[in-house]
Amino acid sequence: MAQKMLQFVHTEKRMPDKRDASARRHDFDEIYGEFDQPGAVEQSSRCSQCGVPFCQVHCPLHNNIPDWLKLTAEGRLEEAYELSSATSNLPEICGRICPQDRLCEGNCTIEQSTHGTVTIGSIEKYINDTAWERGWVKPRLPTRERGQSVGIIGGGPGGMAAAEQLRAKGYEVHVYDRHDRIGGLMMYGIPGFKLEKYVVERRVQLLVDQGVVFHTEFEVGRDASLAELRARHDAVLIATGVYKARDLSGPGSDLGNIVPALTYLTTSNRQGMGDAVPDYDSGALNAAGKDVVVIGGGDTAMDCVRTAIRQGAKSVKCLYRRNRANMPGSQREVHNAEEEGVEFVWQSAPEGFEGQDGVVTGVRAHRIHLGVADASGRQTPQVIEGSSYVLPADLAIKALGFDPEDLPTLFGATDLKVSRWGTVTVNFRTMMTSLDGVFAAGDIVRGASLVVWAIRDGRDVAEHMHTYLLQKAEANASAAVAAE
């Protein structure tokens, strides 16, 4: 019998069981368990099925959330999976790592009425993990081959989404990635306690089964120029993401043991995947027994502080220039970090580093007063004179965000236009760059953003590339007829 909806009045919000902090701080396993079927049915039934589904509106993929919640509540789980996967190429990954508190759940109607949001992300994870377990997830094989090929530079979420969409349409798809594994930051940047790596690996294998060809450890500009890839394929997509770490200048910034966040996280993830990582084994990029200070307040900073806890750091502090309310990172992640023993040092900003024998020993910071709001609506940080102090640090991690690399130089394509920020310039009606047949999508266009936005961009650019390739095929056919 179908479960009635609108049960939020009688049924309280409940998340899947979360492992105790004292246990989870010693390993990299995911911290949340799975809903069982009764739990998923119960929590799905809390949905109010509102006329204007703000959860769906505020999801970058516009997932049909109320519909698959209703199907789950009614026990029609395979239909819920079909609906969930119709709008998302990586739904079980989004269910794990999307900042739902800022997107779908943060705009849930019943949350606004103080009844507590529907646990959308956890239910999305349950639906799709169950689909994998029951063998419902199948490769999307094309009904016919089109005889045209596409090259995709970058194997992250945007590139993976575009690859699946284009291969399903019948194009030969080749993905080129500089790393030895496909997945981008999902493999190397996001720790296992948020996203275990088998979840990404099975998606990659699904694409292989679909017929997508992956070229790993392939660096454009070294193994082939962009011009050579353009000659090899009928269209090319740049979906490299942004990997250049923003730096922090100041006295002592050249001391040892001051490292970028991605370098630190990549080392940890590689070690967790069984790779030989000398910098980890030597202790250079291992927080064990150290006083760690992470500078920054986004989700990457949260990944760093929680990783350091698991590596056995002596102490872990997060230094952020604004307060909790103005923090860009997920509040859920902040709460998890506090549970695990991270100390947040609010309204403080670094002004330099202190060291001894060429190695950092402390982060010199000053207190911050938050002034009037700027154009973004966030209060402007202002330094309080004479408020300097030092935080002990054997390892300082800079989690200040990412900028694009110099792609025109790296790719040997000086005619590839970029913005003043270094992002690739596109015509937003077509998502094509200044080069004919070369498209771009994801963070390399919009700047550092979320996995869910990369998926959205990958799906959108696949449609634009399809239109371009159809026109190109028609033009080639017309030229062939005219030549006869």
C-alpha positions as CSV (number, residue, x, y, z in Angstrom):
1,M,0.0,0.0,0.0
2,A,1.3,3.4,-1.0
3,Q,2.7,5.5,1.9
4,K,0.9,8.8,2.3
5,M,2.9,11.9,1.7
6,L,3.0,15.1,3.9
7,Q,4.0,13.1,6.9
8,F,6.4,15.9,8.1
9,V,3.8,17.0,10.7
10,H,3.9,13.6,12.4
11,T,7.3,12.2,11.5
12,E,10.6,13.9,12.6
13,K,13.6,14.4,10.3
14,R,16.1,11.6,10.7
15,M,19.4,11.1,9.0
16,P,21.0,7.7,8.4
17,D,23.0,6.5,11.4
18,K,26.3,8.4,11.7
19,R,29.3,6.7,13.1
20,D,30.6,8.0,16.4
21,A,33.3,10.6,16.1
22,S,35.6,8.7,18.4
23,A,35.6,5.8,15.9
24,R,35.5,7.5,12.6
25,R,38.4,9.8,13.3
26,H,40.7,6.8,13.0
27,D,39.8,5.7,9.5
28,F,38.7,7.1,6.1
29,D,35.5,5.2,5.7
30,E,32.3,7.1,5.0
31,I,30.8,8.4,8.2
32,Y,27.1,7.9,7.3
33,G,25.4,4.6,7.0
34,E,22.6,3.7,4.5
35,F,18.9,4.0,5.1
36,D,17.2,0.7,5.1
37,Q,13.9,0.5,3.1
38,P,11.6,1.3,6.0
39,G,13.8,4.3,6.9
40,A,13.9,5.6,3.3
41,V,10.1,5.2,2.9
42,E,9.5,7.0,6.2
43,Q,11.7,9.9,5.4
44,S,10.5,10.2,1.8
45,S,6.9,10.4,3.0
46,R,7.8,13.6,4.9
47,C,7.9,15.5,1.5
48,S,5.1,18.1,1.2
49,Q,4.8,17.7,-2.6
50,C,4.6,21.5,-2.8
51,G,3.3,23.1,-5.9
52,V,6.5,25.0,-6.5
53,P,9.3,22.6,-5.6
54,F,12.1,24.9,-4.4
55,C,14.3,21.9,-3.8
56,Q,14.2,21.1,-7.6
57,V,14.5,24.8,-8.5
58,H,17.7,25.2,-6.5
59,C,19.3,22.0,-7.7
60,P,21.7,22.8,-10.6
61,L,20.5,19.7,-12.4
62,H,16.8,20.4,-11.6
63,N,16.4,16.8,-10.4
64,N,12.8,15.7,-10.2
65,I,13.1,15.4,-6.4
66,P,9.4,15.4,-5.3
67,D,8.6,12.7,-7.8
68,W,11.3,10.3,-6.8
69,L,10.6,10.9,-3.2
70,K,7.0,10.0,-3.8
71,L,8.0,6.9,-5.7
72,T,10.4,5.9,-2.9
73,A,7.6,6.4,-0.3
74,E,5.4,4.1,-2.4
75,G,8.0,1.4,-2.7
76,R,8.5,1.9,-6.4
77,L,12.2,2.1,-6.1
78,E,13.3,1.1,-9.6
79,E,11.1,3.8,-11.0
80,A,12.6,6.2,-8.5
81,Y,16.1,5.2,-9.8
82,E,15.1,5.7,-13.5
83,L,13.8,9.2,-12.6
84,S,16.8,10.1,-10.6
85,S,19.3,9.0,-13.3
86,A,17.4,10.7,-16.0
87,T,18.7,14.1,-14.9
88,S,22.0,13.2,-13.3
89,N,25.0,11.2,-14.5
90,L,26.5,10.7,-11.0
91,P,23.5,10.7,-8.7
92,E,25.0,8.5,-6.0
93,I,28.0,10.8,-5.9
94,C,25.9,13.9,-5.6
95,G,23.9,12.2,-2.8
96,R,27.2,11.9,-0.9
97,I,29.1,15.2,-1.6
98,C,26.6,17.9,-2.7
99,P,26.3,20.6,-0.1
100,Q,22.5,19.9,0.3
101,D,22.3,22.4,3.1
102,R,23.0,25.1,0.6
103,L,21.0,23.7,-2.3
104,C,18.0,21.3,-2.3
105,E,17.6,20.8,1.4
106,G,18.4,24.4,2.3
107,N,15.4,25.4,0.2
108,C,13.0,22.7,1.3
109,T,9.6,24.2,2.1
110,I,9.1,22.3,5.3
111,E,12.5,23.4,6.5
112,Q,11.3,26.9,6.2
113,S,8.3,26.0,8.3
114,T,10.7,24.7,11.1
115,H,9.8,21.0,10.6
116,G,13.2,20.1,9.4
117,T,14.1,19.4,5.8
118,V,13.5,16.2,4.0
119,T,16.8,14.3,3.9
120,I,17.1,14.5,0.1
121,G,20.7,13.7,-0.3
122,S,20.6,10.5,1.9
123,I,17.6,9.3,0.0
124,E,19.2,10.0,-3.4
125,K,22.2,7.9,-2.2
126,Y,19.9,5.1,-1.0
127,I,18.0,5.0,-4.3
128,N,21.1,4.8,-6.5
129,D,23.2,2.5,-4.2
130,T,20.3,0.1,-4.2
131,A,20.1,0.3,-8.0
132,W,23.8,-0.7,-8.2
133,E,23.2,-3.6,-5.8
134,R,20.2,-4.9,-7.7
135,G,21.8,-4.6,-11.1
136,W,19.5,-1.9,-12.5
137,V,22.4,0.3,-13.6
138,K,23.3,-0.5,-17.2
139,P,25.6,1.2,-19.7
140,R,23.7,3.5,-22.1
141,L,24.6,1.8,-25.4
142,P,23.9,3.8,-28.6
143,T,21.3,2.6,-31.0
144,R,23.6,3.5,-33.9
145,E,27.1,4.7,-34.6
146,R,27.4,8.2,-36.2
147,G,30.9,7.8,-37.5
148,Q,32.2,11.0,-35.8
149,S,34.5,11.3,-32.9
150,V,34.9,13.6,-29.9
151,G,37.9,14.3,-27.7
152,I,37.4,15.3,-24.1
153,I,40.3,16.9,-22.2
154,G,39.7,16.1,-18.5
155,G,38.2,13.1,-16.8
156,G,36.5,14.8,-13.9
157,P,32.7,15.0,-13.4
158,G,32.1,17.4,-16.2
159,G,34.1,15.3,-18.7
160,M,32.5,12.1,-17.5
161,A,29.0,13.5,-17.8
162,A,29.6,14.8,-21.3
163,A,31.3,11.5,-22.3
164,E,28.2,9.5,-21.2
165,Q,25.8,11.8,-23.0
166,L,27.8,11.9,-26.3
167,R,28.5,8.2,-26.3
168,A,24.8,7.5,-25.8
169,K,24.1,9.5,-29.0
170,G,26.5,7.3,-31.0
171,Y,29.7,9.3,-31.1
172,E,33.1,7.7,-30.6
173,V,34.4,9.3,-27.4
174,H,38.0,9.6,-26.2
175,V,38.8,11.1,-22.8
176,Y,42.3,12.4,-22.1
177,D,43.4,12.9,-18.5
178,R,46.8,13.8,-17.0
179,H,46.3,11.5,-14.0
180,D,46.6,7.7,-13.8
181,R,43.0,7.4,-12.8
182,I,39.8,8.9,-14.1
183,G,37.6,11.0,-11.8
184,G,39.6,14.2,-11.3
185,L,39.1,15.8,-7.8
186,M,36.6,13.1,-7.0
187,M,39.5,10.7,-6.9
188,Y,42.4,12.9,-5.7
189,G,40.8,15.8,-3.9
190,I,37.8,14.5,-2.0
191,P,38.7,12.2,1.0
192,G,37.2,8.8,1.4
193,F,35.2,9.7,4.4
194,K,33.0,11.7,2.1
195,L,33.3,9.6,-1.0
196,E,34.8,6.2,-1.1
197,K,36.8,5.6,-4.3
198,Y,34.9,2.4,-5.4
199,V,31.9,4.7,-6.0
200,V,33.8,6.6,-8.6
201,E,35.6,3.6,-10.0
202,R,32.3,1.7,-10.8
203,R,31.0,4.8,-12.7
204,V,34.2,4.9,-14.7
205,Q,33.9,1.2,-15.5
206,L,30.3,1.8,-16.6
207,L,31.6,4.3,-19.1
208,V,34.2,1.8,-20.4
209,D,31.4,-0.7,-20.8
210,Q,29.5,1.9,-22.8
211,G,32.4,2.2,-25.2
212,V,34.1,5.4,-23.9
213,V,37.9,5.2,-24.4
214,F,40.1,6.6,-21.7
215,H,43.7,7.8,-22.2
216,T,45.3,8.2,-18.7
217,E,48.6,9.9,-18.0
218,F,48.0,11.9,-21.2
219,E,48.9,15.6,-20.9
220,V,47.8,18.0,-23.6
221,G,50.8,20.0,-24.6
222,R,53.2,17.2,-23.8
223,D,51.7,14.1,-25.5
224,A,49.8,16.0,-28.1
225,S,48.9,19.7,-28.8
226,L,45.4,21.0,-28.9
227,A,45.8,21.4,-32.7
228,E,46.7,17.7,-33.0
229,L,43.6,16.7,-31.0
230,R,41.4,19.0,-33.2
231,A,42.8,17.2,-36.3
232,R,42.1,13.8,-34.7
233,H,38.5,14.5,-33.7
234,D,35.4,16.2,-35.1
235,A,35.0,18.2,-32.0
236,V,37.0,18.7,-28.8
237,L,35.8,19.6,-25.2
238,I,38.0,21.3,-22.7
239,A,36.8,20.1,-19.2
240,T,40.1,20.4,-17.3
241,G,38.8,22.0,-14.1
242,V,41.0,24.4,-12.2
243,Y,44.0,23.1,-10.3
244,K,46.3,26.1,-9.8
245,A,46.3,26.8,-6.0
246,R,45.9,30.4,-4.9
247,D,49.0,31.4,-3.0
248,L,49.6,33.4,0.2
249,S,52.4,35.8,0.3
250,G,54.0,37.3,3.4
251,P,57.0,36.9,5.6
252,G,58.1,33.3,5.9
253,S,55.9,32.0,3.1
254,D,58.9,30.2,1.6
255,L,59.5,28.1,4.7
256,G,59.2,24.3,4.5
257,N,56.1,22.4,5.5
258,I,53.8,25.1,4.1
259,V,51.8,23.2,1.4
260,P,48.8,23.8,-0.9
261,A,45.7,21.9,0.0
262,L,45.4,19.8,-3.1
263,T,49.0,18.6,-2.8
264,Y,48.2,17.5,0.8
265,L,44.9,15.9,-0.2
266,T,46.3,14.1,-3.2
267,T,49.1,12.6,-1.2
268,S,46.6,11.3,1.4
269,N,44.2,9.9,-1.2
270,R,47.0,8.2,-3.2
271,Q,48.3,6.6,0.0
272,G,44.7,5.4,0.8
273,M,44.4,3.9,-2.6
274,G,47.6,1.8,-2.1
275,D,50.1,3.9,-4.1
276,A,53.7,4.3,-3.0
277,V,53.9,8.0,-1.8
278,P,57.4,8.9,-0.6
279,D,56.3,12.3,0.7
280,Y,53.7,10.6,3.0
281,D,56.1,7.9,4.2
282,S,58.8,10.4,5.0
283,G,56.3,12.5,7.1
284,A,56.6,15.6,4.9
285,L,52.9,15.4,3.9
286,N,51.7,13.4,6.9
287,A,50.1,15.2,9.8
288,A,50.8,12.4,12.4
289,G,52.0,14.0,15.7
290,K,52.0,17.5,14.3
291,D,50.3,20.8,15.2
292,V,48.4,21.5,12.0
293,V,46.9,24.9,10.9
294,V,44.7,25.0,7.9
295,I,44.1,28.4,6.3
296,G,40.7,28.8,4.6
297,G,37.0,28.4,5.2
298,G,35.6,26.4,2.2
299,D,34.9,22.8,1.7
300,T,38.5,22.0,0.7
301,A,39.6,23.4,4.1
302,M,37.1,21.1,5.8
303,D,38.6,18.1,3.8
304,C,42.1,19.1,5.0
305,V,41.3,19.5,8.7
306,R,39.3,16.2,8.8
307,T,42.1,14.4,7.0
308,A,44.7,15.7,9.4
309,I,42.6,14.4,12.3
310,R,42.6,10.9,10.7
311,Q,46.3,11.0,10.2
312,G,46.8,11.4,13.9
313,A,47.7,15.1,14.2
314,K,48.5,16.4,17.7
315,S,46.2,19.4,17.1
316,V,44.2,20.8,14.2
317,K,43.1,24.4,13.9
318,C,41.2,26.0,11.0
319,L,42.0,29.7,10.6
320,Y,39.3,31.7,8.9
321,R,38.9,35.5,8.6
322,R,35.1,35.6,8.9
323,N,32.7,34.0,11.3
324,R,30.7,30.8,11.1
325,A,27.7,32.6,9.5
326,N,29.8,33.9,6.7
327,M,31.7,30.7,6.0
328,P,31.4,29.4,2.4
329,G,31.9,25.8,3.4
330,S,29.0,23.4,4.3
331,Q,27.7,23.9,7.8
332,R,27.2,20.2,8.0
333,E,30.9,19.7,7.3
334,V,31.9,22.2,10.0
335,H,29.7,20.4,12.5
336,N,31.3,17.1,11.6
337,A,34.8,18.6,11.9
338,E,34.0,20.0,15.3
339,E,32.7,16.6,16.5
340,E,36.0,15.0,15.4
341,G,38.1,17.5,17.3
342,V,38.9,20.3,15.0
343,E,39.2,23.8,16.6
344,F,38.0,26.7,14.5
345,V,39.7,30.0,15.0
346,W,37.1,32.5,13.7
347,Q,37.8,36.1,12.6
348,S,41.5,35.6,12.2
349,A,43.7,36.0,9.1
350,P,47.3,35.1,8.5
351,E,49.9,37.8,8.1
352,G,53.0,35.6,7.9
353,F,54.8,32.6,9.1
354,E,57.5,32.0,11.7
355,G,60.1,29.2,11.4
356,Q,63.3,27.7,12.5
357,D,66.0,26.0,10.4
358,G,64.0,26.6,7.3
359,V,60.8,24.9,8.5
360,V,57.6,26.5,9.7
361,T,57.0,26.6,13.5
362,G,54.0,28.9,13.6
363,V,51.4,30.9,11.7
364,R,51.3,34.6,12.7
365,A,47.8,35.9,12.5
366,H,45.8,39.0,13.5
367,R,42.3,39.4,14.7
368,I,39.6,40.6,12.3
369,H,36.6,42.8,12.8
370,L,33.7,42.3,10.3
371,G,32.5,45.6,8.9
372,V,29.6,46.5,6.6
373,A,28.5,44.0,3.9
374,D,30.1,44.2,0.5
375,A,28.3,43.7,-2.9
376,S,28.1,40.0,-2.3
377,G,26.2,40.5,1.0
378,R,29.0,39.3,3.2
379,Q,30.6,41.5,5.8
380,T,34.0,43.0,4.9
381,P,37.0,41.8,7.0
382,Q,39.0,44.6,8.7
383,V,42.2,44.0,10.5
384,I,42.3,45.0,14.2
385,E,45.5,46.9,14.8
386,G,47.9,45.4,17.4
387,S,46.1,42.1,17.6
388,S,48.8,39.8,16.2
389,Y,49.4,36.4,17.8
390,V,51.1,33.1,16.8
391,L,49.5,29.7,16.4
392,P,52.0,26.8,16.7
393,A,52.3,24.9,13.5
394,D,54.5,22.1,12.3
395,L,52.4,21.9,9.1
396,A,50.5,24.8,7.5
397,I,48.0,24.0,4.7
398,K,46.8,26.7,2.4
399,A,43.2,26.0,1.3
400,L,42.5,29.3,-0.4
401,G,40.8,28.1,-3.5
402,F,41.9,27.4,-7.1
403,D,42.6,29.4,-10.3
404,P,42.8,28.2,-13.9
405,E,46.2,27.2,-15.3
406,D,47.5,29.0,-18.4
407,L,45.8,26.8,-20.9
408,P,46.8,28.7,-24.1
409,T,50.5,28.2,-23.2
410,L,50.1,24.7,-21.9
411,F,48.1,23.5,-24.9
412,G,50.2,25.4,-27.4
413,A,47.1,27.3,-28.6
414,T,47.8,31.0,-28.3
415,D,44.5,31.7,-30.2
416,L,42.4,30.1,-27.4
417,K,40.8,33.1,-25.7
418,V,40.6,33.4,-22.0
419,S,39.1,35.9,-19.6
420,R,41.1,38.2,-17.3
421,W,40.8,35.6,-14.6
422,G,42.3,32.9,-16.9
423,T,39.0,31.0,-17.4
424,V,38.3,29.9,-21.0
425,T,36.0,32.3,-22.8
426,V,33.0,30.7,-24.5
427,N,29.9,31.8,-26.4
428,F,27.3,31.0,-23.8
429,R,24.7,30.2,-26.5
430,T,26.8,27.4,-27.9
431,M,29.5,26.8,-25.2
432,M,32.1,27.0,-28.1
433,T,35.4,28.7,-27.5
434,S,37.2,31.1,-29.9
435,L,38.3,28.0,-31.8
436,D,35.9,26.3,-34.2
437,G,34.8,22.9,-32.9
438,V,36.4,23.4,-29.5
439,F,34.0,23.6,-26.6
440,A,34.6,24.2,-22.9
441,A,32.6,23.5,-19.8
442,G,32.8,23.2,-16.0
443,D,35.2,24.9,-13.7
444,I,37.5,26.0,-16.5
445,V,34.7,28.3,-17.7
446,R,32.8,29.2,-14.5
447,G,35.7,29.1,-12.0
448,A,36.1,26.7,-9.0
449,S,32.6,25.4,-8.2
450,L,30.7,22.2,-7.2
451,V,30.7,18.7,-8.7
452,V,26.9,19.1,-9.4
453,W,27.6,22.2,-11.5
454,A,30.2,20.4,-13.5
455,I,27.7,17.6,-14.3
456,R,25.2,20.2,-15.3
457,D,27.7,21.9,-17.6
458,G,28.8,18.5,-19.1
459,R,25.2,17.6,-19.9
460,D,24.6,21.1,-21.5
461,V,27.7,21.1,-23.6
462,A,27.0,17.6,-24.9
463,E,23.8,19.0,-26.4
464,H,25.6,21.9,-28.0
465,M,28.3,19.6,-29.4
466,H,25.6,17.3,-30.8
467,T,24.0,20.2,-32.6
468,Y,27.4,21.2,-34.0
469,L,28.3,17.7,-35.1
470,L,25.0,17.2,-36.9
471,Q,25.6,20.4,-38.8
472,K,29.1,19.4,-39.6
473,A,28.0,16.0,-40.9
474,E,25.3,17.7,-43.1
475,A,27.9,20.1,-44.5
476,N,30.3,17.3,-45.2
477,A,27.6,15.3,-46.9
478,S,26.6,18.3,-49.0
479,A,30.2,18.9,-50.0
480,A,30.6,15.3,-51.0
481,V,27.5,15.5,-53.3
482,A,28.7,18.7,-54.8
483,A,32.1,17.1,-55.6
484,E,30.6,14.2,-57.5
